[in-house]
Amino acid sequence: MNRNRLMTYTARACALGITLDDARALLRASRTLSRWAELECGTDRGHIERDEATGKPRFVAAGHSGTACRGYAVRDMEAGAIRRVDRIVGKYPDLLWFHQTDPRGCAVYVLRRAEVDGQDVHQVYHRGLAVCS
């Protein structure tokens, strides 16, 4: 992240009442969630999928012929990042957060509850602070 964007992000986070340490932790969690979304969509190496029965993630490597080969279990980085964001944003009762799962944009947006004002958060999340690099 370039220095000016980082300074702008931290200034906006502080304006929402978020401490500098929490702003940095949110940024790390957002990066984790962004990378996870990329891997769910797939890369040249393969993709992450969840077992339908257990919900546990596994990485399925791309085969030589383009077909998927046997996968292996991976640590659930998504669940941990979501718990971290929940814990951090939970410290600020006037804030809420939205998880955008599309890997083309920011994964985490933090909003004031008043900005949502009874509207569907899916329609207004872009009004909040984009937590991304």
DSSP file (Angstrom, degrees, kcal/mol; ACC not computed):
  #  RESIDUE AA STRUCTURE BP1 BP2  ACC     N-H-->O    O-->H-N    N-H-->O    O-->H-N    TCO  KAPPA ALPHA  PHI   PSI    X-CA   Y-CA   Z-CA
    1    1 A M              0   0    0      0, 0.0     2,-0.1     0, 0.0   132,-0.1   0.000 360.0 360.0 360.0 134.5    0.0    0.0    0.0
    2    2 A N     >  -     0   0    0    131,-0.3     4,-2.2     1,-0.1     5,-0.2  -0.382 360.0-112.9 -74.2 158.2    1.4    3.4   -0.8
    3    3 A R  H  > S+     0   0    0      1,-0.2     4,-2.5     2,-0.2     5,-0.2   0.862 113.0  51.9 -60.3 -41.9    2.1    5.7    2.0
    4    4 A N  H  > S+     0   0    0      2,-0.2     4,-2.4     1,-0.2    -1,-0.2   0.907 110.7  48.0 -64.7 -41.6   -0.6    8.3    1.1
    5    5 A R  H  > S+     0   0    0      2,-0.2     4,-2.7     1,-0.2    -1,-0.2   0.896 112.2  50.0 -65.5 -38.7   -3.3    5.7    0.8
    6    6 A L  H  X S+     0   0    0     -4,-2.2     4,-2.7     2,-0.2     5,-0.2   0.917 111.4  48.1 -65.0 -42.9   -2.3    4.2    4.2
    7    7 A M  H  X S+     0   0    0     -4,-2.5     4,-2.2     2,-0.2    -2,-0.2   0.899 112.7  48.7 -64.7 -40.2   -2.4    7.7    5.8
    8    8 A T  H  X S+     0   0    0     -4,-2.4     4,-2.4     2,-0.2    -2,-0.2   0.929 112.5  48.5 -64.6 -44.9   -5.8    8.4    4.3
    9    9 A Y  H  X S+     0   0    0     -4,-2.7     4,-2.5     1,-0.2    -2,-0.2   0.945 113.2  46.1 -59.9 -49.5   -7.1    5.0    5.5
   10   10 A T  H  X S+     0   0    0     -4,-2.7     4,-2.6     1,-0.2    -1,-0.2   0.874 111.9  51.9 -65.4 -35.9   -5.8    5.5    9.0
   11   11 A A  H  X S+     0   0    0     -4,-2.2     4,-2.0    -5,-0.2    -1,-0.2   0.923 112.2  45.8 -64.3 -43.3   -7.1    9.1    9.2
   12   12 A R  H  X S+     0   0    0     -4,-2.4     4,-1.0     2,-0.2    -2,-0.2   0.881 112.7  50.6 -67.5 -37.3  -10.6    7.9    8.1
   13   13 A A  H ><>S+     0   0    0     -4,-2.5     5,-2.3     1,-0.2     3,-0.6   0.927 110.6  48.7 -65.0 -44.1  -10.5    5.0   10.6
   14   14 A C  H ><5S+     0   0    0     -4,-2.6     3,-1.5     1,-0.2    -2,-0.2   0.856 105.1  59.1 -63.8 -34.6   -9.5    7.3   13.4
   15   15 A A  H 3<5S+     0   0    0     -4,-2.0    -1,-0.2     1,-0.3    -2,-0.2   0.785 103.0  53.2 -64.5 -26.3  -12.3    9.7   12.4
   16   16 A L  T <<5S-     0   0    0     -4,-1.0    -1,-0.3    -3,-0.6    -2,-0.2   0.515 127.2-104.3 -82.3  -5.2  -14.7    6.8   13.0
   17   17 A G  T < 5S+     0   0    0     -3,-1.5     2,-0.4     1,-0.3    -3,-0.2   0.529  73.8 143.8  94.6   7.7  -13.2    6.4   16.5
   18   18 A I      < -     0   0    0     -5,-2.3    -1,-0.3    -6,-0.2    -2,-0.1  -0.652  49.9-122.0 -83.2 133.1  -11.1    3.3   15.6
   19   19 A T     >  -     0   0    0     -2,-0.4     4,-2.5     1,-0.1     5,-0.2  -0.278  22.1-112.3 -69.2 160.5   -7.7    3.1   17.3
   20   20 A L  H  > S+     0   0    0      2,-0.2     4,-2.2     1,-0.2     5,-0.2   0.898 117.8  51.2 -61.4 -42.0   -4.6    2.9   15.2
   21   21 A D  H  > S+     0   0    0      1,-0.2     4,-2.2     2,-0.2    -1,-0.2   0.915 112.2  46.4 -62.8 -42.8   -3.9   -0.7   16.4
   22   22 A D  H  > S+     0   0    0      2,-0.2     4,-2.5     1,-0.2    -2,-0.2   0.880 109.7  54.3 -67.4 -37.1   -7.4   -1.7   15.5
   23   23 A A  H  X S+     0   0    0     -4,-2.5     4,-1.8     2,-0.2    -2,-0.2   0.905 110.4  46.7 -62.3 -41.1   -7.2    0.0   12.1
   24   24 A R  H  X S+     0   0    0     -4,-2.2     4,-2.1     2,-0.2    -2,-0.2   0.902 111.8  50.3 -67.0 -41.1   -4.0   -2.0   11.3
   25   25 A A  H  X S+     0   0    0     -4,-2.2     4,-2.3     1,-0.2    -2,-0.2   0.881 109.4  51.7 -65.4 -37.9   -5.6   -5.3   12.5
   26   26 A L  H  X S+     0   0    0     -4,-2.5     4,-2.5     2,-0.2    -1,-0.2   0.899 108.3  51.8 -63.3 -40.2   -8.6   -4.6   10.3
   27   27 A L  H  X S+     0   0    0     -4,-1.8     4,-2.2     2,-0.2    -2,-0.2   0.912 109.7  48.6 -63.4 -43.0   -6.4   -4.0    7.4
   28   28 A R  H  X S+     0   0    0     -4,-2.1     4,-2.1     2,-0.2    -2,-0.2   0.924 112.6  48.2 -63.0 -43.9   -4.6   -7.3    7.9
   29   29 A A  H  X S+     0   0    0     -4,-2.3     4,-2.5     1,-0.2    -2,-0.2   0.896 110.1  52.2 -64.0 -39.5   -7.9   -9.2    8.3
   30   30 A S  H  X S+     0   0    0     -4,-2.5     4,-2.4     2,-0.2    -1,-0.2   0.896 108.1  51.1 -63.8 -40.2   -9.2   -7.6    5.1
   31   31 A R  H  X S+     0   0    0     -4,-2.2     4,-2.4     2,-0.2    -1,-0.2   0.911 110.0  50.3 -62.6 -41.7   -6.1   -8.6    3.2
   32   32 A T  H  X S+     0   0    0     -4,-2.1     4,-2.3     1,-0.2    -2,-0.2   0.928 111.8  47.4 -61.3 -45.6   -6.6  -12.2    4.4
   33   33 A L  H  X S+     0   0    0     -4,-2.5     4,-2.2     2,-0.2    -2,-0.2   0.860 111.0  51.8 -66.6 -35.4  -10.2  -12.2    3.3
   34   34 A S  H  X S+     0   0    0     -4,-2.4     4,-2.1     2,-0.2    -1,-0.2   0.936 111.3  46.4 -64.7 -46.2   -9.3  -10.7   -0.1
   35   35 A R  H  X S+     0   0    0     -4,-2.4     4,-2.3     1,-0.2    -2,-0.2   0.898 110.8  53.1 -63.8 -39.4   -6.7  -13.4   -0.7
   36   36 A W  H  X S+     0   0    0     -4,-2.3     4,-2.1     1,-0.2    -1,-0.2   0.921 108.0  50.7 -61.3 -43.6   -9.2  -16.1    0.5
   37   37 A A  H  X S+     0   0    0     -4,-2.2     4,-1.8     1,-0.2    -1,-0.2   0.889 108.9  52.1 -62.4 -39.1  -11.8  -14.8   -2.0
   38   38 A E  H  X S+     0   0    0     -4,-2.1     4,-1.8     1,-0.2    -1,-0.2   0.924 110.4  47.9 -61.1 -44.1   -9.2  -15.0   -4.8
   39   39 A L  H  < S+     0   0    0     -4,-2.3     9,-2.1     1,-0.2    -2,-0.2   0.819 107.1  56.0 -69.9 -30.4   -8.3  -18.6   -3.9
   40   40 A E  H  < S+     0   0    0     -4,-2.1    -1,-0.2     7,-0.2    -2,-0.2   0.881 109.8  46.4 -66.2 -36.5  -12.0  -19.5   -3.8
   41   41 A C  H  < S-     0   0    0     -4,-1.8    -2,-0.2    -5,-0.2    -1,-0.2   0.834 121.1-116.5 -72.7 -32.3  -12.4  -18.2   -7.4
   42   42 A G     <  -     0   0    0     -4,-1.8     5,-0.2    -5,-0.2     2,-0.2  -0.061  25.6-142.3 111.8 149.7   -9.2  -20.1   -8.4
   43   43 A T        -     0   0    0      3,-3.1     3,-0.5    -4,-0.2    19,-0.1  -0.692  45.9 -85.6-128.4-177.8   -5.7  -19.5   -9.6
   44   44 A D  S    S+     0   0    0     -2,-0.2    18,-0.1     1,-0.2     3,-0.1   0.784 129.6  52.2 -62.7 -25.7   -3.4  -21.3  -12.0
   45   45 A R  S    S-     0   0    0      1,-0.3    17,-2.5    16,-0.1     2,-0.3   0.739 122.7 -88.8 -83.6 -24.0   -2.4  -23.5   -9.1
   46   46 A G  E     -A   61   0A   0     -3,-0.5    -3,-3.1    15,-0.3     2,-0.3  -0.982  41.9 -90.7 148.1-159.0   -5.9  -24.5   -8.1
   47   47 A H  E     -A   60   0A   0     13,-2.1    13,-3.5    -2,-0.3     2,-0.4  -0.960  22.9-111.1-150.8 165.0   -8.7  -23.3   -5.8
   48   48 A I  E     +A   59   0A   0     -9,-2.1     2,-0.3    -2,-0.3    11,-0.2  -0.838  35.7 172.5 -99.3 137.4  -10.2  -23.5   -2.3
   49   49 A E  E     -A   58   0A   0      9,-2.4     9,-2.4    -2,-0.4     2,-0.4  -0.967  26.8-123.6-138.7 158.7  -13.5  -25.2   -1.8
   50   50 A R  E     -A   57   0A   0     -2,-0.3     2,-0.3     7,-0.2     6,-0.1  -0.839  27.4-113.4-104.5 139.5  -15.5  -26.2    1.3
   51   51 A D     >  -     0   0    0      5,-2.6     4,-2.6    -2,-0.4     5,-0.1  -0.536  23.3-140.5 -66.3 128.8  -16.6  -29.7    2.0
   52   52 A E  T  4 S+     0   0    0     -2,-0.3    -1,-0.2     1,-0.2    -2,-0.0   0.838  97.5  43.5 -64.4 -32.8  -20.4  -29.7    1.8
   53   53 A A  T  4 S+     0   0    0      1,-0.1    -1,-0.2     3,-0.1    -2,-0.0   0.910 130.3  19.9 -79.9 -43.6  -20.8  -32.0    4.8
   54   54 A T  T  4 S-     0   0    0      2,-0.1    -2,-0.2     0, 0.0    -1,-0.1   0.689  88.1-132.9-102.6 -21.2  -18.3  -30.6    7.2
   55   55 A G     <  +     0   0    0     -4,-2.6    -3,-0.1     1,-0.3    -2,-0.0   0.487  56.7 143.7  78.9   2.6  -17.7  -27.1    5.9
   56   56 A K        -     0   0    0     -6,-0.1    -5,-2.6    -5,-0.1    -1,-0.3  -0.555  48.4-122.9 -78.8 138.2  -13.9  -27.6    6.2
   57   57 A P  E     +A   50   0A   0      0, 0.0    17,-1.5     0, 0.0     2,-0.3  -0.461  29.4 179.8 -81.2 152.1  -11.8  -26.0    3.5
   58   58 A R  E     -AB  49  73A   0     -9,-2.4    -9,-2.4    15,-0.3     2,-0.6  -0.990  26.9-123.7-145.4 151.4   -9.5  -27.8    1.2
   59   59 A F  E     -AB  48  72A   0     13,-3.1    13,-2.2    -2,-0.3     2,-0.7  -0.848  20.1-158.9 -96.8 126.6   -7.2  -26.7   -1.6
   60   60 A V  E     -AB  47  71A   0    -13,-3.5   -13,-2.1    -2,-0.6    11,-0.2  -0.917  14.0-143.2-108.0 111.3   -7.8  -28.5   -4.9
   61   61 A A  E     -A   46   0A   0     -2,-0.7     8,-2.2     9,-0.6   -15,-0.3  -0.438  21.3-109.5 -74.2 145.1   -4.7  -28.3   -7.1
   62   62 A A  E     - B   0  68A   0    -17,-2.5     6,-0.2     6,-0.2     5,-0.1  -0.565  36.0-128.9 -72.6 135.1   -5.2  -27.9  -10.8
   63   63 A G    >   -     0   0    0      4,-2.7     3,-1.3    -2,-0.3    -1,-0.1  -0.260  23.7-102.5 -79.0 171.2   -4.2  -31.1  -12.7
   64   64 A H  T 3  S+     0   0    0      1,-0.3    -1,-0.1     2,-0.1     4,-0.1   0.820 122.7  47.3 -64.6 -31.4   -1.9  -31.2  -15.6
   65   65 A S  T 3  S-     0   0    0      2,-0.2    -1,-0.3     3,-0.0     3,-0.1   0.334 125.9 -97.7 -93.9   8.8   -4.8  -31.5  -18.1
   66   66 A G  S <  S+     0   0    0     -3,-1.3     2,-0.2     1,-0.4    -2,-0.1   0.350  90.4 117.1  92.9  -6.4   -6.8  -28.7  -16.5
   67   67 A T  S    S-     0   0    0     -5,-0.1    -4,-2.7     1,-0.1    -1,-0.4  -0.626  72.9-100.0 -92.0 156.1   -8.9  -31.0  -14.4
   68   68 A A  E     -B   62   0A   0     -2,-0.2    -6,-0.2    -6,-0.2     2,-0.2  -0.486  36.0-160.3 -75.4 141.4   -8.9  -30.9  -10.7
   69   69 A C  E     -     0   0A   0     -8,-2.2    -8,-0.1     1,-0.2    -6,-0.1  -0.509  44.9 -49.6-107.9-176.6   -6.9  -33.5   -8.8
   70   70 A R  E     -     0   0A   0     -2,-0.2    -9,-0.6   -10,-0.1    -1,-0.2  -0.233  61.1-141.9 -57.9 138.5   -7.1  -34.6   -5.2
   71   71 A G  E     -B   60   0A   0    -11,-0.2     2,-0.3    -3,-0.1   -11,-0.2  -0.416   4.9-141.0 -97.6 173.9   -7.2  -31.8   -2.7
   72   72 A Y  E     -B   59   0A   0    -13,-2.2   -13,-3.1    -2,-0.1     2,-0.0  -0.971  28.8 -94.4-136.2 152.0   -5.7  -31.4    0.7
   73   73 A A  E     -B   58   0A   0     -2,-0.3     2,-0.3   -15,-0.3   -15,-0.3  -0.325  40.4-169.6 -65.6 142.9   -7.0  -29.7    3.9
   74   74 A V        -     0   0    0    -17,-1.5     2,-0.1    -2,-0.0    -1,-0.0  -0.928  31.9 -92.3-130.0 156.9   -6.0  -26.1    4.6
   75   75 A R        -     0   0    0     -2,-0.3     2,-1.9     1,-0.1     3,-0.2  -0.443  42.0-114.6 -67.0 140.0   -6.4  -23.9    7.7
   76   76 A D     >  +     0   0    0      1,-0.2     4,-1.4    -2,-0.1     5,-0.1  -0.554  45.6 165.8 -81.3  82.0   -9.6  -21.9    7.6
   77   77 A M  H  > S+     0   0    0     -2,-1.9     4,-2.2     1,-0.2    -1,-0.2   0.806  70.7  61.1 -67.4 -30.3   -8.1  -18.4    7.3
   78   78 A E  H  > S+     0   0    0      2,-0.2     4,-2.5    -3,-0.2     5,-0.2   0.943 103.2  48.0 -63.3 -48.5  -11.5  -16.9    6.4
   79   79 A A  H  > S+     0   0    0      1,-0.2     4,-2.2     2,-0.2    -1,-0.2   0.903 112.6  49.2 -61.1 -41.8  -13.2  -17.9    9.7
   80   80 A G  H  X S+     0   0    0     -4,-1.4     4,-2.1     2,-0.2    -1,-0.2   0.908 111.4  48.4 -64.4 -41.9  -10.3  -16.6   11.7
   81   81 A A  H  X S+     0   0    0     -4,-2.2     4,-2.5     2,-0.2    -2,-0.2   0.898 110.9  51.0 -65.9 -40.1  -10.3  -13.2    9.9
   82   82 A I  H  X S+     0   0    0     -4,-2.5     4,-2.7     1,-0.2    -1,-0.2   0.913 109.7  50.3 -63.8 -42.0  -14.0  -12.9   10.2
   83   83 A R  H  X S+     0   0    0     -4,-2.2     4,-2.6    -5,-0.2    -1,-0.2   0.910 110.3  50.7 -61.7 -41.4  -13.8  -13.6   14.0
   84   84 A R  H  X S+     0   0    0     -4,-2.1     4,-2.5     2,-0.2    -2,-0.2   0.929 111.9  46.1 -62.7 -45.4  -11.0  -10.9   14.3
   85   85 A V  H  X S+     0   0    0     -4,-2.5     4,-3.0     1,-0.2     5,-0.4   0.927 112.5  50.9 -64.5 -43.7  -13.1   -8.3   12.4
   86   86 A D  H  X S+     0   0    0     -4,-2.7     4,-1.9     1,-0.2    -2,-0.2   0.922 112.2  47.3 -56.8 -44.9  -16.2   -9.2   14.5
   87   87 A R  H  < S+     0   0    0     -4,-2.6     4,-0.5    -5,-0.2    -2,-0.2   0.911 116.1  43.7 -65.2 -42.6  -14.1   -8.8   17.7
   88   88 A I  H >< S+     0   0    0     -4,-2.5     3,-1.5     1,-0.2     4,-0.3   0.965 117.3  42.6 -68.8 -52.5  -12.6   -5.5   16.7
   89   89 A V  H >< S+     0   0    0     -4,-3.0     3,-1.8     1,-0.3     6,-0.3   0.820 104.5  67.6 -66.4 -28.8  -15.7   -3.8   15.3
   90   90 A G  T 3< S+     0   0    0     -4,-1.9    -1,-0.3    -5,-0.4    -2,-0.2   0.713  89.1  65.6 -62.3 -20.0  -17.7   -5.2   18.3
   91   91 A K  T <  S+     0   0    0     -3,-1.5    -1,-0.3    -4,-0.5    -2,-0.2   0.641  96.2  61.4 -74.3 -14.0  -15.6   -2.8   20.5
   92   92 A Y    X   -     0   0    0     -3,-1.8     3,-2.4    -4,-0.3    -1,-0.2  -0.853  69.1-169.1-118.3  93.5  -17.3    0.2   18.7
   93   93 A P  T 3  S+     0   0    0      0, 0.0    -1,-0.1     0, 0.0    -2,-0.1   0.716  84.4  55.9 -60.8 -23.0  -21.1    0.0   19.4
   94   94 A D  T 3  S+     0   0    0     18,-0.1    19,-2.8    19,-0.1    20,-0.4   0.406 101.3  74.7 -90.0   5.4  -21.9    2.6   16.8
   95   95 A L  E <   +C  112   0B   0     -3,-2.4     2,-0.3    -6,-0.3    17,-0.2  -0.809  52.2 178.0-115.3 156.7  -20.1    0.8   14.0
   96   96 A L  E     -C  111   0B   0     15,-2.5    15,-2.8    -2,-0.3     2,-0.3  -0.915  16.5-138.8-141.9 171.2  -20.9   -2.3   11.9
   97   97 A W  E     -C  110   0B   0     -2,-0.3     2,-0.4    13,-0.2    13,-0.2  -0.932   2.4-149.1-136.9 159.8  -19.1   -4.0    9.1
   98   98 A F  E     -C  109   0B   0     11,-2.5    11,-1.9    -2,-0.3     2,-0.7  -0.986  11.6-143.1-129.1 136.3  -19.8   -5.7    5.8
   99   99 A H  E     -C  108   0B   0     -2,-0.4     2,-0.7     9,-0.2     9,-0.2  -0.890  12.3-162.3-102.7 110.7  -17.9   -8.6    4.2
  100  100 A Q        -     0   0    0      7,-2.3     5,-0.1    -2,-0.7    -2,-0.0  -0.838   2.7-169.0 -91.8 116.6  -17.7   -8.2    0.4
  101  101 A T        +     0   0    0     -2,-0.7    -1,-0.1   -64,-0.0     6,-0.1   0.483  53.0 106.8 -91.1  -2.2  -16.7  -11.6   -1.0
  102  102 A D    >   -     0   0    0      4,-0.2     3,-1.5     1,-0.1   -64,-0.1  -0.668  64.1-147.6 -76.0 121.0  -16.0  -10.5   -4.6
  103  103 A P  T 3  S+     0   0    0      0, 0.0    -1,-0.1     0, 0.0   -65,-0.1   0.560  87.3  75.7 -70.9  -4.7  -12.2  -10.6   -4.9
  104  104 A R  T 3  S+     0   0    0      2,-0.1     2,-0.2   -67,-0.1     3,-0.1   0.590 103.3  28.0 -81.8  -8.8  -12.1   -7.6   -7.3
  105  105 A G  S <  S-     0   0    0     -3,-1.5     2,-0.1     1,-0.1    -5,-0.0  -0.638 106.1 -49.7-133.8-168.1  -12.7   -5.1   -4.5
  106  106 A C        -     0   0    0     -2,-0.2    -4,-0.2     1,-0.1    -1,-0.1  -0.379  38.6-149.3 -67.3 146.8  -12.2   -4.5   -0.8
  107  107 A A  S    S+     0   0    0     24,-0.4    -7,-2.3     1,-0.2     2,-0.4   0.754  77.1  45.9 -89.1 -27.0  -13.2   -7.4    1.4
  108  108 A V  E     -CD  99 131B   0     23,-0.6    23,-3.0    -9,-0.2     2,-0.4  -0.965  56.3-179.8-126.8 133.4  -14.2   -5.3    4.5
  109  109 A Y  E     -CD  98 130B   0    -11,-1.9   -11,-2.5    -2,-0.4     2,-0.5  -0.998  13.0-155.2-127.1 134.2  -16.2   -2.1    4.8
  110  110 A V  E     +CD  97 129B   0     19,-2.2    19,-3.2    -2,-0.4     2,-0.3  -0.942  19.1 178.2-112.0 129.6  -16.8   -0.4    8.2
  111  111 A L  E     -C   96   0B   0    -15,-2.8   -15,-2.5    -2,-0.5     2,-0.3  -0.905  33.7-111.8-128.5 153.9  -19.9    1.8    8.5
  112  112 A R  E >>  -C   95   0B   0     -2,-0.3     3,-1.3   -17,-0.2     4,-0.8  -0.673  31.5-126.1 -76.1 140.0  -21.6    3.9   11.1
  113  113 A R  H >> S+     0   0    0    -19,-2.8     4,-2.0    -2,-0.3     3,-0.7   0.848 110.8  61.2 -56.1 -33.8  -24.9    2.2   12.1
  114  114 A A  H 34 S+     0   0    0    -20,-0.4    -1,-0.3     1,-0.2   -19,-0.1   0.793  95.8  60.7 -65.1 -27.7  -26.6    5.6   11.3
  115  115 A E  H <4 S+     0   0    0     -3,-1.3    -1,-0.2     1,-0.2    -2,-0.2   0.804 107.2  44.9 -69.5 -28.0  -25.4    5.3    7.7
  116  116 A V  H X< S+     0   0    0     -4,-0.8     3,-2.4    -3,-0.7    -2,-0.2   0.919  80.1 175.7 -80.5 -46.4  -27.4    2.1    7.2
  117  117 A D  T 3< S-     0   0    0     -4,-2.0    -3,-0.1     1,-0.3     3,-0.1   0.850  77.7 -42.7  44.0  53.7  -30.5    3.5    9.0
  118  118 A G  T 3  S+     0   0    0      1,-0.3    -1,-0.3    -5,-0.2     2,-0.1   0.405 109.5 125.7  80.3  -3.7  -32.7    0.5    8.3
  119  119 A Q  S <  S-     0   0    0     -3,-2.4     2,-0.4     1,-0.1    -1,-0.3  -0.416  76.1 -87.0 -82.3 163.3  -31.6    0.0    4.7
  120  120 A D    >>  -     0   0    0      1,-0.2     3,-2.1    -2,-0.1     4,-0.8  -0.596  33.2-141.7 -69.6 122.3  -30.2   -3.3    3.4
  121  121 A V  H 3> S+     0   0    0     -2,-0.4     4,-1.6     1,-0.3     3,-0.5   0.783  99.0  67.0 -60.0 -27.1  -26.5   -3.1    4.1
  122  122 A H  H 34 S+     0   0    0      1,-0.2    -1,-0.3     2,-0.2     4,-0.1   0.757 103.7  46.1 -63.2 -23.3  -25.8   -4.8    0.7
  123  123 A Q  H <4 S+     0   0    0     -3,-2.1    -1,-0.2     1,-0.1    -2,-0.2   0.664 123.6  29.4 -92.1 -19.1  -27.1   -1.6   -0.9
  124  124 A V  H >< S+     0   0    0     -4,-0.8     3,-2.2    -3,-0.5     4,-0.3   0.388  80.5 105.7-124.9   3.0  -25.2    0.9    1.2
  125  125 A Y  G >< S+     0   0    0     -4,-1.6     3,-2.0     1,-0.3    -3,-0.1   0.816  73.0  68.9 -58.2 -30.2  -21.9   -0.7    2.3
  126  126 A H  G 3  S+     0   0    0      1,-0.3    -1,-0.3    -4,-0.1     4,-0.1   0.642  86.7  68.8 -65.2 -13.1  -20.0    1.4   -0.2
  127  127 A R  G <  S+     0   0    0     -3,-2.2    -1,-0.3     2,-0.1    -2,-0.2   0.678  93.0  76.2 -75.4 -17.1  -20.8    4.5    1.9
  128  128 A G  S <  S-     0   0    0     -3,-2.0     2,-0.6    -4,-0.3   -17,-0.2  -0.040 101.2 -67.6 -86.0-171.6  -18.5    3.2    4.6
  129  129 A L  E     -D  110   0B   0    -19,-3.2   -19,-2.2  -117,-0.1     2,-0.6  -0.699  44.8-137.7 -81.6 119.1  -14.7    3.0    5.0
  130  130 A A  E     -D  109   0B   0     -2,-0.6     2,-1.2   -21,-0.2   -21,-0.2  -0.694  12.5-155.1 -77.5 118.5  -13.2    0.6    2.6
  131  131 A V  E     +D  108   0B   0    -23,-3.0   -23,-0.6    -2,-0.6   -24,-0.4  -0.736  48.8 108.7 -98.3  86.9  -10.6   -1.4    4.5
  132  132 A C              0   0    0     -2,-1.2   -26,-0.1   -26,-0.1  -123,-0.1  -0.980 360.0 360.0-155.8 165.4   -8.1   -2.4    1.8
  133  133 A S              0   0    0     -2,-0.3  -131,-0.3  -106,-0.1  -128,-0.1   0.399 360.0 360.0-108.0 360.0   -4.7   -1.9    0.4
